[in-house]
Amino acid sequence: MVQVISAQNSTWQGTVTWADGRKKMPFRSALELIRLIDSTLNGCTEKEAEVDQAE
């Protein structure tokens, strides 16, 4: 589930909650949201997703 909390600087900020409800991660831009979704679909771990976001 994607919850968009605000839209500033021409992009979205909000949270992503996985369907099983175990994980909830914030995102600060639409690009971060896409990366979170992509990392989940590719089966990468949460730690790897955090490293990808930092780059």
All heavy atoms as TSV, in Angstrom:
chain	resi	resn	atom	element	x	y	z
A	1	MET	N	N	0.851	-1.161	0.000
A	1	MET	CA	C	0.000	0.000	0.000
A	1	MET	C	C	0.905	1.235	0.000
A	1	MET	O	O	1.871	1.307	0.744
A	1	MET	CB	C	-0.890	0.001	1.246
A	1	MET	CG	C	-1.732	1.235	1.327
A	1	MET	SD	S	-3.015	1.229	2.589
A	1	MET	CE	C	-2.071	1.161	4.072
A	2	VAL	N	N	0.586	2.170	-0.846
A	2	VAL	CA	C	1.341	3.419	-0.937
A	2	VAL	C	C	0.468	4.535	-0.380
A	2	VAL	O	O	-0.666	4.711	-0.805
A	2	VAL	CB	C	1.727	3.733	-2.395
A	2	VAL	CG1	C	2.421	5.083	-2.481
A	2	VAL	CG2	C	2.604	2.634	-2.961
A	3	GLN	N	N	1.027	5.267	0.574
A	3	GLN	CA	C	0.305	6.408	1.147
A	3	GLN	C	C	1.109	7.669	0.846
A	3	GLN	O	O	2.222	7.844	1.355
A	3	GLN	CB	C	0.137	6.250	2.658
A	3	GLN	CG	C	-0.591	7.407	3.280
A	3	GLN	CD	C	-0.735	7.255	4.784
A	3	GLN	OE1	O	-0.060	6.461	5.418
A	3	GLN	NE2	N	-1.631	8.027	5.352
A	4	VAL	N	N	0.556	8.520	0.005
A	4	VAL	CA	C	1.196	9.794	-0.308
A	4	VAL	C	C	0.730	10.799	0.738
A	4	VAL	O	O	-0.464	11.074	0.859
A	4	VAL	CB	C	0.853	10.271	-1.732
A	4	VAL	CG1	C	1.461	11.639	-1.994
A	4	VAL	CG2	C	1.324	9.253	-2.754
A	5	ILE	N	N	1.675	11.334	1.506
A	5	ILE	CA	C	1.354	12.266	2.581
A	5	ILE	C	C	1.366	13.703	2.073
A	5	ILE	O	O	0.518	14.507	2.433
A	5	ILE	CB	C	2.333	12.087	3.761
A	5	ILE	CG1	C	2.163	10.670	4.335
A	5	ILE	CG2	C	2.110	13.138	4.829
A	5	ILE	CD1	C	3.211	10.277	5.343
A	6	SER	N	N	2.328	14.007	1.215
A	6	SER	CA	C	2.382	15.357	0.660
A	6	SER	C	C	3.035	15.332	-0.718
A	6	SER	O	O	3.652	14.352	-1.104
A	6	SER	CB	C	3.154	16.301	1.588
A	6	SER	OG	O	4.512	15.911	1.666
A	7	ALA	N	N	2.888	16.428	-1.415
A	7	ALA	CA	C	3.500	16.586	-2.729
A	7	ALA	C	C	4.180	17.947	-2.755
A	7	ALA	O	O	3.527	18.965	-2.919
A	7	ALA	CB	C	2.466	16.475	-3.824
A	8	GLN	N	N	5.477	17.937	-2.540
A	8	GLN	CA	C	6.254	19.175	-2.527
A	8	GLN	C	C	7.395	19.055	-3.527
A	8	GLN	O	O	7.877	17.958	-3.807
A	8	GLN	CB	C	6.826	19.434	-1.135
A	8	GLN	CG	C	5.778	19.683	-0.089
A	8	GLN	CD	C	6.397	19.882	1.283
A	8	GLN	OE1	O	7.588	19.714	1.475
A	8	GLN	NE2	N	5.573	20.244	2.250
A	9	ASN	N	N	7.846	20.170	-4.027
A	9	ASN	CA	C	8.958	20.208	-4.978
A	9	ASN	C	C	8.699	19.300	-6.181
A	9	ASN	O	O	9.588	18.602	-6.659
A	9	ASN	CB	C	10.277	19.819	-4.289
A	9	ASN	CG	C	10.608	20.733	-3.147
A	9	ASN	OD1	O	10.392	21.937	-3.222
A	9	ASN	ND2	N	11.103	20.180	-2.053
A	10	SER	N	N	7.472	19.269	-6.638
A	10	SER	CA	C	7.062	18.502	-7.814
A	10	SER	C	C	7.269	16.998	-7.670
A	10	SER	O	O	7.511	16.299	-8.649
A	10	SER	CB	C	7.809	18.993	-9.055
A	10	SER	OG	O	7.513	20.351	-9.273
A	11	THR	N	N	7.217	16.482	-6.447
A	11	THR	CA	C	7.332	15.037	-6.231
A	11	THR	C	C	6.535	14.635	-4.987
A	11	THR	O	O	6.004	15.480	-4.281
A	11	THR	CB	C	8.807	14.600	-6.135
A	11	THR	OG1	O	8.873	13.176	-6.214
A	11	THR	CG2	C	9.474	15.094	-4.871
A	12	TRP	N	N	6.442	13.331	-4.741
A	12	TRP	CA	C	5.644	12.817	-3.627
A	12	TRP	C	C	6.510	12.447	-2.435
A	12	TRP	O	O	7.655	12.031	-2.588
A	12	TRP	CB	C	4.913	11.545	-4.038
A	12	TRP	CG	C	3.911	11.676	-5.121
A	12	TRP	CD1	C	3.232	12.802	-5.482
A	12	TRP	CD2	C	3.459	10.644	-5.988
A	12	TRP	NE1	N	2.380	12.526	-6.513
A	12	TRP	CE2	C	2.496	11.205	-6.850
A	12	TRP	CE3	C	3.760	9.305	-6.117
A	12	TRP	CZ2	C	1.853	10.460	-7.818
A	12	TRP	CZ3	C	3.117	8.565	-7.082
A	12	TRP	CH2	C	2.175	9.138	-7.912
A	13	GLN	N	N	5.933	12.568	-1.245
A	13	GLN	CA	C	6.529	12.053	-0.014
A	13	GLN	C	C	5.454	11.225	0.675
A	13	GLN	O	O	4.278	11.590	0.657
A	13	GLN	CB	C	6.971	13.176	0.935
A	13	GLN	CG	C	8.099	14.050	0.400
A	13	GLN	CD	C	7.617	15.139	-0.526
A	13	GLN	OE1	O	6.605	15.777	-0.294
A	13	GLN	NE2	N	8.339	15.342	-1.618
A	14	GLY	N	N	5.874	10.116	1.293
A	14	GLY	CA	C	4.890	9.272	1.968
A	14	GLY	C	C	5.505	8.002	2.500
A	14	GLY	O	O	6.695	7.952	2.803
A	15	THR	N	N	4.674	6.969	2.604
A	15	THR	CA	C	5.130	5.677	3.120
A	15	THR	C	C	4.624	4.547	2.239
A	15	THR	O	O	3.601	4.670	1.576
A	15	THR	CB	C	4.641	5.427	4.560
A	15	THR	OG1	O	3.208	5.468	4.568
A	15	THR	CG2	C	5.193	6.447	5.536
A	16	VAL	N	N	5.377	3.449	2.267
A	16	VAL	CA	C	4.992	2.213	1.598
A	16	VAL	C	C	4.844	1.162	2.677
A	16	VAL	O	O	5.739	0.999	3.513
A	16	VAL	CB	C	6.061	1.747	0.590
A	16	VAL	CG1	C	5.694	0.404	-0.007
A	16	VAL	CG2	C	6.265	2.767	-0.485
A	17	THR	N	N	3.714	0.474	2.691
A	17	THR	CA	C	3.495	-0.628	3.622
A	17	THR	C	C	3.325	-1.891	2.796
A	17	THR	O	O	2.502	-1.931	1.886
A	17	THR	CB	C	2.240	-0.393	4.481
A	17	THR	OG1	O	2.361	0.870	5.139
A	17	THR	CG2	C	2.077	-1.491	5.517
A	18	TRP	N	N	4.123	-2.908	3.116
A	18	TRP	CA	C	4.036	-4.170	2.391
A	18	TRP	C	C	2.716	-4.842	2.706
A	18	TRP	O	O	2.131	-4.656	3.766
A	18	TRP	CB	C	5.201	-5.072	2.786
A	18	TRP	CG	C	6.436	-4.809	1.971
A	18	TRP	CD1	C	6.998	-5.644	1.072
A	18	TRP	CD2	C	7.263	-3.635	1.974
A	18	TRP	NE1	N	8.115	-5.066	0.507
A	18	TRP	CE2	C	8.297	-3.844	1.041
A	18	TRP	CE3	C	7.228	-2.419	2.660
A	18	TRP	CZ2	C	9.267	-2.888	0.782
A	18	TRP	CZ3	C	8.199	-1.472	2.408
A	18	TRP	CH2	C	9.197	-1.706	1.485
A	19	ALA	N	N	2.237	-5.664	1.781
A	19	ALA	CA	C	0.926	-6.304	1.892
A	19	ALA	C	C	0.788	-7.142	3.156
A	19	ALA	O	O	-0.290	-7.215	3.735
A	19	ALA	CB	C	0.650	-7.169	0.662
A	20	ASP	N	N	1.887	-7.759	3.607
A	20	ASP	CA	C	1.813	-8.574	4.821
A	20	ASP	C	C	1.820	-7.718	6.086
A	20	ASP	O	O	1.626	-8.223	7.186
A	20	ASP	CB	C	2.934	-9.605	4.871
A	20	ASP	CG	C	4.326	-8.988	4.871
A	20	ASP	OD1	O	4.450	-7.753	4.999
A	20	ASP	OD2	O	5.304	-9.746	4.742
A	21	GLY	N	N	2.061	-6.416	5.938
A	21	GLY	CA	C	2.023	-5.492	7.068
A	21	GLY	C	C	3.251	-5.507	7.952
A	21	GLY	O	O	3.317	-4.792	8.947
A	22	ARG	N	N	4.253	-6.280	7.592
A	22	ARG	CA	C	5.459	-6.392	8.438
A	22	ARG	C	C	6.429	-5.229	8.271
A	22	ARG	O	O	7.147	-4.888	9.185
A	22	ARG	CB	C	6.201	-7.685	8.123
A	22	ARG	CG	C	5.478	-8.908	8.570
A	22	ARG	CD	C	6.321	-10.111	8.332
A	22	ARG	NE	N	5.609	-11.327	8.664
A	22	ARG	CZ	C	6.149	-12.505	8.624
A	22	ARG	NH1	N	7.411	-12.642	8.266
A	22	ARG	NH2	N	5.446	-13.564	8.939
A	23	LYS	N	N	6.471	-4.655	7.065
A	23	LYS	CA	C	7.427	-3.574	6.805
A	23	LYS	C	C	6.697	-2.319	6.381
A	23	LYS	O	O	5.701	-2.366	5.663
A	23	LYS	CB	C	8.396	-3.965	5.691
A	23	LYS	CG	C	9.403	-4.993	6.069
A	23	LYS	CD	C	10.566	-5.021	5.111
A	23	LYS	CE	C	10.217	-5.644	3.788
A	23	LYS	NZ	N	11.376	-5.799	2.907
A	24	LYS	N	N	7.231	-1.201	6.855
A	24	LYS	CA	C	6.720	0.103	6.454
A	24	LYS	C	C	7.939	1.008	6.287
A	24	LYS	O	O	8.743	1.140	7.210
A	24	LYS	CB	C	5.781	0.653	7.520
A	24	LYS	CG	C	5.115	1.943	7.142
A	24	LYS	CD	C	4.101	2.359	8.192
A	24	LYS	CE	C	3.317	3.551	7.755
A	24	LYS	NZ	N	2.274	3.903	8.727
A	25	MET	N	N	8.091	1.584	5.098
A	25	MET	CA	C	9.248	2.435	4.836
A	25	MET	C	C	8.802	3.768	4.258
A	25	MET	O	O	7.910	3.807	3.412
A	25	MET	CB	C	10.203	1.758	3.857
A	25	MET	CG	C	10.894	0.547	4.443
A	25	MET	SD	S	12.207	-0.069	3.385
A	25	MET	CE	C	13.407	1.227	3.545
A	26	PRO	N	N	9.431	4.833	4.710
A	26	PRO	CA	C	9.114	6.146	4.137
A	26	PRO	C	C	9.859	6.357	2.818
A	26	PRO	O	O	10.889	5.741	2.564
A	26	PRO	CB	C	9.633	7.118	5.201
A	26	PRO	CG	C	10.757	6.380	5.849
A	26	PRO	CD	C	10.362	4.925	5.819
A	27	PHE	N	N	9.312	7.222	1.979
A	27	PHE	CA	C	10.023	7.647	0.776
A	27	PHE	C	C	9.909	9.162	0.685
A	27	PHE	O	O	8.946	9.756	1.142
A	27	PHE	CB	C	9.497	6.952	-0.485
A	27	PHE	CG	C	8.038	7.216	-0.786
A	27	PHE	CD1	C	7.654	8.290	-1.566
A	27	PHE	CD2	C	7.055	6.390	-0.271
A	27	PHE	CE1	C	6.314	8.525	-1.848
A	27	PHE	CE2	C	5.720	6.613	-0.538
A	27	PHE	CZ	C	5.350	7.680	-1.329
A	28	ARG	N	N	10.954	9.783	0.105
A	28	ARG	CA	C	11.004	11.242	0.025
A	28	ARG	C	C	10.800	11.760	-1.376
A	28	ARG	O	O	10.732	12.973	-1.581
A	28	ARG	CB	C	12.352	11.742	0.554
A	28	ARG	CG	C	12.557	11.406	2.025
A	28	ARG	CD	C	13.954	11.709	2.426
A	28	ARG	NE	N	14.824	10.800	1.668
A	28	ARG	CZ	C	16.049	10.474	2.010
A	28	ARG	NH1	N	16.583	10.975	3.076
A	28	ARG	NH2	N	16.755	9.650	1.273
A	29	SER	N	N	10.708	10.838	-2.342
A	29	SER	CA	C	10.485	11.264	-3.727
A	29	SER	C	C	9.875	10.111	-4.510
A	29	SER	O	O	9.916	8.955	-4.092
A	29	SER	CB	C	11.809	11.683	-4.377
A	29	SER	OG	O	12.644	10.558	-4.549
A	30	ALA	N	N	9.332	10.447	-5.656
A	30	ALA	CA	C	8.768	9.415	-6.524
A	30	ALA	C	C	9.857	8.443	-6.968
A	30	ALA	O	O	9.612	7.242	-7.081
A	30	ALA	CB	C	8.093	10.060	-7.728
A	31	LEU	N	N	11.072	8.943	-7.154
A	31	LEU	CA	C	12.187	8.078	-7.540
A	31	LEU	C	C	12.481	7.055	-6.438
A	31	LEU	O	O	12.692	5.876	-6.727
A	31	LEU	CB	C	13.425	8.901	-7.858
A	31	LEU	CG	C	14.658	8.122	-8.291
A	31	LEU	CD1	C	14.360	7.297	-9.536
A	31	LEU	CD2	C	15.815	9.066	-8.553
A	32	GLU	N	N	12.504	7.486	-5.177
A	32	GLU	CA	C	12.703	6.543	-4.073
A	32	GLU	C	C	11.586	5.506	-4.029
A	32	GLU	O	O	11.840	4.327	-3.785
A	32	GLU	CB	C	12.763	7.274	-2.730
A	32	GLU	CG	C	14.101	7.844	-2.412
A	32	GLU	CD	C	14.179	8.364	-0.986
A	32	GLU	OE1	O	13.281	8.112	-0.171
A	32	GLU	OE2	O	15.183	9.022	-0.695
A	33	LEU	N	N	10.362	5.936	-4.276
A	33	LEU	CA	C	9.228	5.010	-4.310
A	33	LEU	C	C	9.435	3.955	-5.391
A	33	LEU	O	O	9.268	2.761	-5.149
A	33	LEU	CB	C	7.923	5.767	-4.551
A	33	LEU	CG	C	6.676	4.921	-4.792
A	33	LEU	CD1	C	6.374	4.035	-3.595
A	33	LEU	CD2	C	5.491	5.823	-5.112
A	34	ILE	N	N	9.843	4.380	-6.563
A	34	ILE	CA	C	10.089	3.443	-7.658
A	34	ILE	C	C	11.212	2.477	-7.297
A	34	ILE	O	O	11.120	1.277	-7.555
A	34	ILE	CB	C	10.403	4.202	-8.961
A	34	ILE	CG1	C	9.153	4.938	-9.430
A	34	ILE	CG2	C	10.934	3.275	-10.045
A	34	ILE	CD1	C	9.399	5.951	-10.516
A	35	ARG	N	N	12.258	2.980	-6.675
A	35	ARG	CA	C	13.370	2.106	-6.270
A	35	ARG	C	C	12.933	1.084	-5.226
A	35	ARG	O	O	13.354	-0.067	-5.270
A	35	ARG	CB	C	14.531	2.936	-5.734
A	35	ARG	CG	C	15.281	3.648	-6.821
A	35	ARG	CD	C	16.429	4.431	-6.261
A	35	ARG	NE	N	17.197	5.056	-7.324
A	35	ARG	CZ	C	18.076	6.003	-7.131
A	35	ARG	NH1	N	18.322	6.452	-5.910
A	35	ARG	NH2	N	18.733	6.521	-8.135
A	36	LEU	N	N	12.097	1.492	-4.279
A	36	LEU	CA	C	11.582	0.551	-3.275
A	36	LEU	C	C	10.760	-0.551	-3.941
A	36	LEU	O	O	10.926	-1.738	-3.629
A	36	LEU	CB	C	10.712	1.277	-2.250
A	36	LEU	CG	C	11.421	2.062	-1.174
A	36	LEU	CD1	C	10.424	2.920	-0.398
A	36	LEU	CD2	C	12.142	1.133	-0.230
A	37	ILE	N	N	9.888	-0.157	-4.834
A	37	ILE	CA	C	9.061	-1.136	-5.535
A	37	ILE	C	C	9.938	-2.068	-6.364
A	37	ILE	O	O	9.771	-3.290	-6.340
A	37	ILE	CB	C	8.005	-0.432	-6.409
A	37	ILE	CG1	C	6.999	0.304	-5.516
A	37	ILE	CG2	C	7.297	-1.430	-7.319
A	37	ILE	CD1	C	6.085	1.255	-6.256
A	38	ASP	N	N	10.892	-1.498	-7.078
A	38	ASP	CA	C	11.778	-2.299	-7.918
A	38	ASP	C	C	12.600	-3.276	-7.083
A	38	ASP	O	O	12.737	-4.452	-7.443
A	38	ASP	CB	C	12.698	-1.384	-8.723
A	38	ASP	CG	C	13.578	-2.151	-9.679
A	38	ASP	OD1	O	13.022	-2.891	-10.520
A	38	ASP	OD2	O	14.819	-2.014	-9.588
A	39	SER	N	N	13.141	-2.814	-5.966
A	39	SER	CA	C	13.960	-3.703	-5.131
A	39	SER	C	C	13.121	-4.839	-4.557
A	39	SER	O	O	13.601	-5.959	-4.415
A	39	SER	CB	C	14.644	-2.917	-4.011
A	39	SER	OG	O	13.693	-2.424	-3.095
A	40	THR	N	N	11.864	-4.575	-4.257
A	40	THR	CA	C	10.978	-5.619	-3.750
A	40	THR	C	C	10.682	-6.638	-4.845
A	40	THR	O	O	10.730	-7.848	-4.610
A	40	THR	CB	C	9.666	-5.011	-3.237
A	40	THR	OG1	O	9.981	-4.103	-2.181
A	40	THR	CG2	C	8.737	-6.078	-2.703
A	41	LEU	N	N	10.394	-6.169	-6.037
A	41	LEU	CA	C	10.096	-7.075	-7.142
A	41	LEU	C	C	11.310	-7.903	-7.548
A	41	LEU	O	O	11.174	-9.033	-7.996
A	41	LEU	CB	C	9.575	-6.297	-8.343
A	41	LEU	CG	C	8.216	-5.625	-8.146
A	41	LEU	CD1	C	7.868	-4.779	-9.355
A	41	LEU	CD2	C	7.145	-6.656	-7.871
A	42	ASN	N	N	12.492	-7.346	-7.376
A	42	ASN	CA	C	13.722	-8.067	-7.704
A	42	ASN	C	C	14.182	-8.968	-6.563
A	42	ASN	O	O	15.200	-9.632	-6.690
A	42	ASN	CB	C	14.839	-7.091	-8.080
A	42	ASN	CG	C	14.607	-6.484	-9.432
A	42	ASN	OD1	O	14.048	-7.118	-10.313
A	42	ASN	ND2	N	15.028	-5.243	-9.606
A	43	GLY	N	N	13.474	-8.926	-5.433
A	43	GLY	CA	C	13.788	-9.810	-4.316
A	43	GLY	C	C	15.016	-9.414	-3.525
A	43	GLY	O	O	15.596	-10.228	-2.828
A	44	CYS	N	N	15.430	-8.171	-3.604
A	44	CYS	CA	C	16.593	-7.773	-2.833
A	44	CYS	C	C	16.190	-7.521	-1.390
A	44	CYS	O	O	15.042	-7.264	-1.078
A	44	CYS	CB	C	17.279	-6.583	-3.491
A	44	CYS	SG	S	17.085	-4.983	-2.806
A	45	THR	N	N	17.163	-7.632	-0.492
A	45	THR	CA	C	16.880	-7.480	0.925
A	45	THR	C	C	16.679	-6.022	1.286
A	45	THR	O	O	17.057	-5.119	0.540
A	45	THR	CB	C	18.038	-8.039	1.775
A	45	THR	OG1	O	19.201	-7.247	1.543
A	45	THR	CG2	C	18.310	-9.493	1.450
A	46	GLU	N	N	16.106	-5.784	2.457
A	46	GLU	CA	C	15.869	-4.418	2.935
A	46	GLU	C	C	17.181	-3.661	3.045
A	46	GLU	O	O	17.272	-2.485	2.726
A	46	GLU	CB	C	15.165	-4.476	4.294
A	46	GLU	CG	C	14.790	-3.123	4.837
A	46	GLU	CD	C	14.021	-3.230	6.137
A	46	GLU	OE1	O	13.294	-4.211	6.339
A	46	GLU	OE2	O	14.144	-2.314	6.966
A	47	LYS	N	N	18.243	-4.312	3.502
A	47	LYS	CA	C	19.546	-3.673	3.668
A	47	LYS	C	C	20.073	-3.205	2.312
A	47	LYS	O	O	20.587	-2.091	2.183
A	47	LYS	CB	C	20.525	-4.656	4.304
A	47	LYS	CG	C	21.721	-4.014	4.906
A	47	LYS	CD	C	21.338	-3.209	6.107
A	47	LYS	CE	C	22.527	-2.964	6.989
A	47	LYS	NZ	N	22.234	-2.036	8.053
A	48	GLU	N	N	19.944	-4.033	1.281
A	48	GLU	CA	C	20.387	-3.644	-0.045
A	48	GLU	C	C	19.577	-2.468	-0.578
A	48	GLU	O	O	20.106	-1.584	-1.232
A	48	GLU	CB	C	20.272	-4.826	-1.010
A	48	GLU	CG	C	21.271	-5.936	-0.725
A	48	GLU	CD	C	20.971	-7.193	-1.521
A	48	GLU	OE1	O	19.812	-7.385	-1.929
A	48	GLU	OE2	O	21.906	-7.978	-1.728
A	49	ALA	N	N	18.287	-2.439	-0.294
A	49	ALA	CA	C	17.430	-1.337	-0.723
A	49	ALA	C	C	17.864	-0.029	-0.078
A	49	ALA	O	O	17.869	1.013	-0.704
A	49	ALA	CB	C	15.960	-1.623	-0.405
A	50	GLU	N	N	18.252	-0.086	1.202
A	50	GLU	CA	C	18.714	1.113	1.898
A	50	GLU	C	C	20.003	1.630	1.281
A	50	GLU	O	O	20.177	2.835	1.132
A	50	GLU	CB	C	18.916	0.815	3.387
A	50	GLU	CG	C	17.616	0.612	4.134
A	50	GLU	CD	C	17.839	0.159	5.573
A	50	GLU	OE1	O	19.009	0.042	5.997
A	50	GLU	OE2	O	16.835	-0.066	6.257
A	51	VAL	N	N	20.907	0.728	0.892
A	51	VAL	CA	C	22.153	1.125	0.261
A	51	VAL	C	C	21.861	1.769	-1.085
A	51	VAL	O	O	22.422	2.800	-1.432
A	51	VAL	CB	C	23.105	-0.095	0.089
A	51	VAL	CG1	C	24.283	0.267	-0.794
A	51	VAL	CG2	C	23.574	-0.576	1.447
A	52	ASP	N	N	20.939	1.183	-1.857
A	52	ASP	CA	C	20.566	1.754	-3.147
A	52	ASP	C	C	19.994	3.149	-2.999
A	52	ASP	O	O	20.261	4.030	-3.796
A	52	ASP	CB	C	19.542	0.865	-3.862
A	52	ASP	CG	C	20.162	-0.420	-4.391
A	52	ASP	OD1	O	21.408	-0.489	-4.478
A	52	ASP	OD2	O	19.392	-1.355	-4.708
A	53	GLN	N	N	19.190	3.375	-1.956
A	53	GLN	CA	C	18.563	4.685	-1.734
A	53	GLN	C	C	19.616	5.730	-1.400
A	53	GLN	O	O	19.483	6.888	-1.758
A	53	GLN	CB	C	17.559	4.625	-0.608
A	53	GLN	CG	C	16.286	3.935	-0.991
A	53	GLN	CD	C	15.300	3.916	0.153
A	53	GLN	OE1	O	15.546	4.475	1.219
A	53	GLN	NE2	N	14.175	3.265	-0.049
A	54	ALA	N	N	20.669	5.341	-0.693
A	54	ALA	CA	C	21.690	6.283	-0.267
A	54	ALA	C	C	22.531	6.776	-1.455
A	54	ALA	O	O	23.129	7.841	-1.397
A	54	ALA	CB	C	22.606	5.640	0.765
A	55	GLU	N	N	22.568	6.021	-2.527
A	55	GLU	CA	C	23.393	6.398	-3.681
A	55	GLU	C	C	22.754	7.425	-4.556
A	55	GLU	O	O	21.730	7.734	-4.709
A	55	GLU	CB	C	23.723	5.147	-4.502
A	55	GLU	CG	C	24.576	4.191	-3.724
A	55	GLU	CD	C	24.825	2.893	-4.485
A	55	GLU	OE1	O	24.184	2.646	-5.519
A	55	GLU	OE2	O	25.677	2.144	-4.042
